């Protein structure tokens, strides 16, 4: 099963270029601007088989959608993947509506299942209190577990301010530069969260694990521990967490100097503080504050939402298989 965001990317741009745009490049003219618009969502099919049944007989709903960020079927079904089927047993004649959200806006399609001898079912009432409540662990902490996407919504909060003399840390942007992703190199922190691929959070009371589909990398974040005294510099640094009320605060140090922050190189003194707060069942408010006393005059701040996708699973990602240089194809005579 393929994620809908993958389908969008395959039809628009090489994944490493997307990462360069969202995670590494400085803000364009007209900051903060908007992400490039991809192709509009397309509902390939939405059907019910059979369309007419007797009471108590099953019906199979089948659907297929392209270029969608999210989709759901109402009544009663909720979020679904971009391609699939579901068996339902309607008690009365029911109209099922597929609602799709994509970069070109929302689209809908509907099918009606007729139950012989019944009238149309009344629209289902919204559950009391709206959507599901924020789940909790046994100790009362908000449970952050789930599969999320942050790449579309997490953005720089303000332009980058460099220290005097630090201009050499800015990485020039070239039209043919696909960024570090073209070399299968991870984007670091917060770059891994900004990539247009899902991540999965596994939350236990004393430990949080984040699995990133892009590059198949992961972070292990122990709670209420100190950083080790002797750290070897790494791409993702060393992370430790603590709770401030309902917010998980993750302190990250021990980076190497090979990743980028908003289109700028940094030193091994980079220090990142992330905050994760589950504001609703379907959303984590995310903030990352990056500081490097050798480069930035002010903290570099990213903010946005991680959006829950319960219909997704983390997939296999083999970067080296598709990391090819296509420059010679563009230079070839026509």
Secondary structure in CASP SS format (residue, H / E / C, confidence):
PFRMAT SS
TARGET T0000
AUTHOR 0000-0000-0000
METHOD secondary structure of the structure
MODEL  1
X C 1.00
X C 1.00
X C 1.00
X H 1.00
X H 1.00
X H 1.00
X H 1.00
X H 1.00
X H 1.00
X H 1.00
X H 1.00
X H 1.00
X C 1.00
X C 1.00
X H 1.00
X H 1.00
X H 1.00
X H 1.00
X H 1.00
X H 1.00
X H 1.00
X H 1.00
X H 1.00
X H 1.00
X C 1.00
X C 1.00
X C 1.00
X C 1.00
X C 1.00
X C 1.00
X C 1.00
X C 1.00
X C 1.00
X C 1.00
X C 1.00
X C 1.00
X C 1.00
X C 1.00
X C 1.00
X C 1.00
X C 1.00
X E 1.00
X E 1.00
X E 1.00
X E 1.00
X E 1.00
X E 1.00
X E 1.00
X E 1.00
X C 1.00
X C 1.00
X E 1.00
X E 1.00
X C 1.00
X C 1.00
X C 1.00
X C 1.00
X C 1.00
X E 1.00
X E 1.00
X E 1.00
X E 1.00
X E 1.00
X E 1.00
X E 1.00
X E 1.00
X C 1.00
X C 1.00
X C 1.00
X E 1.00
X E 1.00
X E 1.00
X E 1.00
X E 1.00
X C 1.00
X C 1.00
X C 1.00
X E 1.00
X E 1.00
X C 1.00
X C 1.00
X C 1.00
X E 1.00
X E 1.00
X E 1.00
X E 1.00
X E 1.00
X E 1.00
X C 1.00
X C 1.00
X C 1.00
X C 1.00
X E 1.00
X E 1.00
X E 1.00
X E 1.00
X E 1.00
X E 1.00
X E 1.00
X E 1.00
X E 1.00
X E 1.00
X C 1.00
X C 1.00
X E 1.00
X E 1.00
X E 1.00
X E 1.00
X E 1.00
X E 1.00
X E 1.00
X E 1.00
X E 1.00
X E 1.00
X E 1.00
X C 1.00
X C 1.00
X C 1.00
X C 1.00
X E 1.00
X C 1.00
X C 1.00
X C 1.00
X C 1.00
X C 1.00
X C 1.00
X C 1.00
X C 1.00
X C 1.00
X C 1.00
X C 1.00
X C 1.00
X C 1.00
X C 1.00
X C 1.00
X E 1.00
X C 1.00
X C 1.00
X C 1.00
X C 1.00
X C 1.00
X E 1.00
X C 1.00
X C 1.00
X C 1.00
X E 1.00
X E 1.00
X E 1.00
X E 1.00
X C 1.00
X C 1.00
X C 1.00
X C 1.00
X C 1.00
X E 1.00
X E 1.00
X C 1.00
X C 1.00
X C 1.00
X C 1.00
X C 1.00
X E 1.00
X C 1.00
X C 1.00
X C 1.00
X C 1.00
X H 1.00
X H 1.00
X H 1.00
X E 1.00
X C 1.00
X C 1.00
X C 1.00
X C 1.00
X C 1.00
X C 1.00
X C 1.00
X C 1.00
X C 1.00
X H 1.00
X H 1.00
X H 1.00
X H 1.00
X C 1.00
X C 1.00
X C 1.00
X C 1.00
X H 1.00
X H 1.00
X H 1.00
X H 1.00
X H 1.00
X H 1.00
X H 1.00
X C 1.00
X C 1.00
X C 1.00
X C 1.00
X E 1.00
X E 1.00
X E 1.00
X E 1.00
X E 1.00
X E 1.00
X C 1.00
X C 1.00
X E 1.00
X E 1.00
X E 1.00
X E 1.00
X E 1.00
X E 1.00
X C 1.00
X H 1.00
X H 1.00
X H 1.00
X E 1.00
X E 1.00
X E 1.00
X E 1.00
X E 1.00
X E 1.00
X E 1.00
X C 1.00
X C 1.00
X C 1.00
X C 1.00
X C 1.00
X C 1.00
X C 1.00
X C 1.00
X C 1.00
X C 1.00
X E 1.00
X C 1.00
X C 1.00
X C 1.00
X E 1.00
X E 1.00
X E 1.00
X E 1.00
X E 1.00
X E 1.00
X E 1.00
X C 1.00
X C 1.00
X E 1.00
X E 1.00
X E 1.00
X E 1.00
X E 1.00
X E 1.00
X E 1.00
X C 1.00
X E 1.00
X C 1.00
X C 1.00
X C 1.00
X C 1.00
X E 1.00
X E 1.00
X C 1.00
X C 1.00
X E 1.00
X E 1.00
X C 1.00
X C 1.00
X C 1.00
X C 1.00
X C 1.00
X E 1.00
X E 1.00
X E 1.00
X E 1.00
X E 1.00
X E 1.00
X E 1.00
X E 1.00
X E 1.00
X E 1.00
X C 1.00
X C 1.00
X E 1.00
X E 1.00
X E 1.00
X E 1.00
X E 1.00
X E 1.00
X E 1.00
X E 1.00
X E 1.00
X C 1.00
X C 1.00
X C 1.00
X C 1.00
X E 1.00
X C 1.00
X C 1.00
X C 1.00
X E 1.00
X E 1.00
X E 1.00
X E 1.00
X E 1.00
X E 1.00
X E 1.00
X E 1.00
X E 1.00
X C 1.00
X C 1.00
X C 1.00
X C 1.00
X C 1.00
X C 1.00
X C 1.00
X C 1.00
X C 1.00
X C 1.00
X H 1.00
X H 1.00
X H 1.00
X H 1.00
X C 1.00
X C 1.00
X C 1.00
X C 1.00
X H 1.00
X H 1.00
X H 1.00
X H 1.00
X H 1.00
X C 1.00
X C 1.00
X C 1.00
END
